[in-house]
Amino acid sequence: MAHFRFTDSGDARIRFLDSGGDDLGAPVIFVPGFTDIADDYTEAVTALGRRTAVVELRGHGRSSAPPEGYDSDTLAADVAAVVDALTDGPVHLMTFSRGTPYAVVWALANPGRVLSLSIGDYVPEEITLPDDVIVGLLDGRWRGTPVHERVDRNAGLATVRAARAQSFWEPLARWQPPLCVVRSPNSPLISAADWSRYRQLFPEARLEEFADSPHDIFRPDRGRYPALVREHIGAVESG
């Protein structure tokens, strides 16, 4: 049965949702987006069909929000802490939105532990944003609740201000992990040019468009992306 747990990552206490159950040899580690908390996924994780952990990066939900330490390497260490809390073996990695670069940083440093990678409506890049954009996000609402109840405001600002523009396209292309990518054509985060780049650099990848979804690809069907990831994992494990 799903329950919340904590693990330490440097000076932060990281909360994560642990679905429980059999990991079938390799659990799923899910790193969701900037305005997400693990509570959003208590039902969706069941569609993955194996033990799954949903990471709350520092500054999110009930994870602690230290005054500094929000660069991509530190956030990737938060991912690592949850991975190691579940297993010392391999995992299947799943992302959504801005959780992607932090998961990918960890994956590129630990390719031997990654059996598959699934990316939800994002590119393999760390993207910088101006303060006015992030303030607008922090002052807004996400999935029916104010973002300031989901993300510590100072931590959110620190995360964006610590970001540096960097691309992971080429390192991922050299590695060629078993890849699944979902795109919403109604969202600007994967442009038509980016989608073509995915096709060119990852000819064996499973690329799917959710034509009826906004950037929140868990709408209108909360279980569709997890079910797709489950299919992808099954195909990878069956060879």
C-alpha angles and dihedrals in degrees: 000000000000116000138163122254137177133223133177124251112179107295094348134086107219122205121204138176112241112197092197121210131098116330090202089224097309127044126213117250111201120196108189132195137293097268096036130107127194092250088071091070107045090114101031094059091066089069090065092071097219141060109304134183121204111204124221104199118215112290093029128106110322096341111113121263110217116194094251142011108085103135119124095259092055092046089049087054087057088056090048091052092057093045091053092046089061104035148349089216138067127315141192110238123215128180142181127200116314093003085075102082094049092049091046093050088056093044094052089052092048108032093151090065097049116088095173141357126214119186123196116210099321142099125240093258141098105237127201121220132195118248094249092059094050092044087054090053094047091049093048137074132258125195091349101309133089112267091227087067089055104039128035104243097224091046091049092052091045091051093054094042091050092052119110125196108254136152127221096180097104098042089050091046091053090050098042099197116190096277136196120181129185121200131190107211087203092064126075094217096090107035124199088258091051090049090053089049090054089052093048099045097037107038092166095048124115106238120187133179121209098206095185097048131092118214085292094079089186086076133117089005116036093194102045099087094043090048090051091050089050090054091048092051091048091053092048094049093046090053 
